[in-house]
Amino acid sequence: MPNQTLRQSEIDSLQYIASMSNELVQMAEASRFPMISYLLGMAYAEAFDVLRGARPARHAQLSGNPMHPKPNAKESHAQPRRA
């Protein structure tokens, strides 16, 4: 059953993510990069699961990409560091 709680823009994003990650899985497999293939496969599976309603669209309190964490409310008013 498709996820009924998603906006059209979210559905479009998930479909694009699933499509591109699937293509990248195939590329990684052909190049013999098993760990990259596995991780991309997990991204594909997650996007597909959210699309079909097997997983909630939003996970409470997840920060998203650990490489680009969202700033803390207190930190957002801080002055930038100087070198």
Protein Blocks (a to p, Z undefined) as FASTA:
>chain_A
ZZfkbcfklmmmmmmmmmmmmmmmmmmmmnopaklmmmmmmmmmmmmmmmnopacfbdgh
iabjaklccddfklmmpccddZZ
